[in-house]
Amino acid sequence: MKIIVGLGNPGKEYQNSRHNVGFEFVDRLAGEVKFNLDSKFEALVYKEKEILFVKPQTYMNESGRAVRRIFDFFKMNTDQIIVVHDDLDLKLGEYKIQKGVGPKVHNGVSSVEASLPDKNFLRVRIGVDNREKTFYGGSGADYVLGKFSQDESEVIDEVLEEAADELLVALDIEEK
């Protein structure tokens, strides 16, 4: 079994924000399905074949709590977990799929890392940094909570599609 965890924040106010590209990625992979809230995991989940799609509902900084509950329930290894998240270390339009390598600072990823026995899980890092082009002068934390512009949304859609296709090939999973 594989667990694909999209990191994000619950609630309408965070939809379409840079910080929620993990949720968007999981939605894209799962397709037009309804996720169910599973209180024992503190997450929205959807299972298809041998893949559990997960959107933690603990808010970003506590994402590890939901991941650990799933990890323990299914008696997993860290190599069965894939975490998808926004990354300010990568420019908008870039992505990386890497094992055990993450951004310099990301509280959601740090929470997941702290909750697991090791950091040897696959990460899909989706670049969201477009601050130079938008002349943004605020903090990184505030920036990732902001919404994408229309142009940025188009770039993100393409990147999510490309990264999803690459992940499916890497995992040898047929597309829905």
SVG drawing of the C-alpha trace seen along z (x, -y; Angstrom):
<svg xmlns="http://www.w3.org/2000/svg" viewBox="-18 -45 36 48">
<polyline fill="none" stroke="black" stroke-width="0.4" points="0.0,0.0 1.1,-3.6 -0.1,-6.7 -0.1,-9.9 -0.4,-12.8 -1.1,-16.3 -0.2,-19.0 -2.5,-22.0 -4.8,-23.9 -8.5,-23.0 -11.1,-25.6 -12.4,-27.7 -10.2,-30.6 -7.2,-28.6 -8.5,-27.1 -6.3,-28.1 -3.5,-29.4 0.1,-28.5 0.2,-26.5 -2.5,-24.2 -1.0,-22.8 -0.5,-19.5 -4.3,-19.2 -4.7,-20.2 -2.3,-17.6 -4.1,-14.8 -7.4,-15.9 -6.0,-15.8 -4.6,-12.2 -7.8,-10.9 -10.0,-12.4 -13.6,-13.4 -14.2,-11.6 -15.6,-12.5 -13.1,-12.3 -14.5,-11.2 -13.5,-12.7 -11.9,-10.0 -11.7,-11.3 -9.3,-8.6 -6.8,-9.9 -7.8,-13.6 -7.8,-13.6 -10.0,-13.5 -9.3,-10.2 -10.1,-8.3 -8.9,-4.7 -8.6,-3.2 -7.0,0.1 -3.7,0.0 -3.5,-3.8 -4.8,-5.9 -5.1,-9.6 -4.9,-11.8 -5.6,-15.5 -4.7,-16.1 -7.3,-18.4 -4.9,-19.3 -3.6,-22.5 -0.2,-22.5 2.0,-22.8 0.4,-19.7 0.3,-17.5 2.6,-15.0 0.0,-14.0 -2.4,-12.8 0.4,-11.1 1.6,-9.3 -1.9,-8.0 -2.1,-6.5 1.4,-5.2 0.7,-3.3 -2.8,-2.1 -1.5,-0.5 1.8,0.6 3.8,-1.0 7.3,-1.7 8.3,-5.3 9.1,-4.2 5.3,-3.7 4.6,-7.4 4.6,-10.1 4.2,-13.7 3.2,-16.5 3.8,-20.1 4.5,-23.7 8.1,-24.7 9.5,-28.3 13.0,-26.9 11.7,-26.2 10.5,-28.8 6.9,-28.8 6.8,-26.3 9.4,-23.9 9.0,-20.7 11.1,-17.9 10.3,-14.4 12.9,-13.3 13.4,-10.9 14.5,-12.2 15.2,-15.8 13.0,-18.7 12.9,-22.5 15.1,-24.4 12.0,-25.6 8.5,-24.1 6.6,-23.6 4.3,-21.0 7.2,-18.9 9.1,-19.3 6.0,-18.1 5.8,-15.0 9.5,-14.3 9.3,-14.6 6.4,-12.2 8.1,-9.4 11.0,-7.1 13.1,-8.5 13.0,-11.0 13.3,-8.5 9.9,-9.1 9.2,-10.4 8.4,-14.1 6.8,-15.9 8.0,-19.4 5.9,-21.9 7.6,-25.3 5.5,-28.3 8.1,-31.1 7.2,-34.0 8.1,-36.8 10.6,-38.5 8.1,-38.9 5.4,-40.1 7.7,-42.4 6.4,-40.8 8.1,-42.3 6.4,-40.4 7.3,-37.2 7.4,-33.8 4.8,-32.6 2.3,-35.3 3.3,-34.7 2.4,-31.0 -1.0,-31.8 -1.8,-34.1 -3.8,-33.1 -2.4,-32.5 -3.0,-35.1 -4.8,-33.8 -1.4,-33.5 0.2,-31.7 -2.8,-29.3 -2.3,-28.3 1.4,-27.6 0.5,-25.6 -2.1,-23.5 0.6,-22.6 3.1,-21.7 0.7,-19.6 -0.3,-17.7 3.4,-17.1 4.4,-16.1 1.3,-13.8 2.2,-12.0 5.8,-11.6 4.8,-10.2 2.3,-7.8 5.1,-6.5 7.5,-6.2 5.0,-4.3 3.9,-2.2 0.2,-3.2 -2.3,-3.5 -3.9,-7.0 -7.6,-7.3"/>
</svg>
